[in-house]
Amino acid sequence: NGFMEKLDVDRLELTLENVQTEYDKIDQIIELSYNLLKFQMNYPLEQTIVITEDLQVLVDRLSIENVDLDEELDFNKRAQYGAILMGKELNELDVERLERGYLPNLMAKANYNQSLQRDDLFNSDELGLIPAGSVSLAINVPIFDGLEKKGRIQRAKIRVEETEIQKSDFERAVSLEVLNAKLKYQSAKKTLVNRRRALDIINDIYDKTLIKFNEGVGSSIEVTQAENQLFASQENYINASYDLLISKTDLDIALGNL
C-alpha cells in the first residue's frame, strides 16, 4: 500500500536468504548424522534408516521420569570393579600358595607286582607267579632356600597391596564421577526449565511484534530483531535438551546402569 520502504523489503529479503541458507545447511548436517549413525551401527550406507523417536520425545520422557538422585552407589555394577576384585583375589591366593611352600612335604608310594619265572612256560608243575611288593615313605622338610621364597612372598604381598590401592582409587574416582554427574544432571534440568520459559516469552513477544507489523504500527526492524531472538532462544532450548539427555546418560554410566 505504499507504506513500506524499499529498505524494509531488502531487510526481509536478506533475512529470508539467511534462513534458507541455514535451512539447507541443517539438511546437510542431518544427512551426515544419518550416515554417521549407519556407520556406527554397521548398517548398510545405501539403505534407508528410520528414527522412531526425536529429541523432544526423549526430553518429555525425562521430564516425567523420576530419577532417584539418592540411589545408593553399587560399585559391583561397574565391570572394571569386578576385574579389580578378581585380580586382588588371585594375588591373595598366590601369597597363600607361596607361604605353603614352607610346609613339610610328605610323600608315600606303594608298589606291587607279580612275575612268572619258569623254564617251560607251559609246565604247570614248575614255580608259578611270584609276587613282589614295596612301600616307601618320604618327608621333605624345607630348611634354607637362600631366602628365595621369602622374596617371592614379599613381592606377592606387594601386588596385593597394589591391587588394594587400585580398588580404593577406583572407588574414589567412581564416587567423584557419580557426584559430578548428579550435579550436571540437576543443573541441566534446571537450565532446560529456564530455557523453556524463556522460549515461551520470546514466542509471545514475536507474535505481538508480528501483529504490530501487520497492522502497520511496527517496523520490519522490530520483526527482524524479534525473529533473531526467537531463533536464538530455540537454539538455546535445543542445546539445553541435548545437554539434559547427555547428562542423564552420563549419570547412568557412572552408576553402572548402562
Sequence and secondary structure as in RCSB ss.txt:
>XXXX:A:sequence
NGFMEKLDVDRLELTLENVQTEYDKIDQIIELSYNLLKFQMNYPLEQTIVITEDLQVLVDRLSIENVDLDEELDF
NKRAQYGAILMGKELNELDVERLERGYLPNLMAKANYNQSLQRDDLFNSDELGLIPAGSVSLAINVPIFDGLEKK
GRIQRAKIRVEETEIQKSDFERAVSLEVLNAKLKYQSAKKTLVNRRRALDIINDIYDKTLIKFNEGVGSSIEVTQ
AENQLFASQENYINASYDLLISKTDLDIALGNL
>XXXX:A:secstr
   S HHHHHHHHHHHHHHHHHHHHHHHHHHHHHHHHHHHTT  TTS       HHHHHHHHHHS   TT    G
GGSHHHHHHHHHHHHHHHHHHHHHGGGS EEEEEEEEEEEE  SSTT TTS  EEEEEEEEEEEE     TTHHH
HHHHHHHHHHHHHHHHHHHHHHHHHHHHHHHHHHHHHHHHHHHHHHHHHHHHHHHHHHHHHHHHTTSS HHHHHH
HHHHHHHHHHHHHHHHHHHHHHHHHHHHHHT  
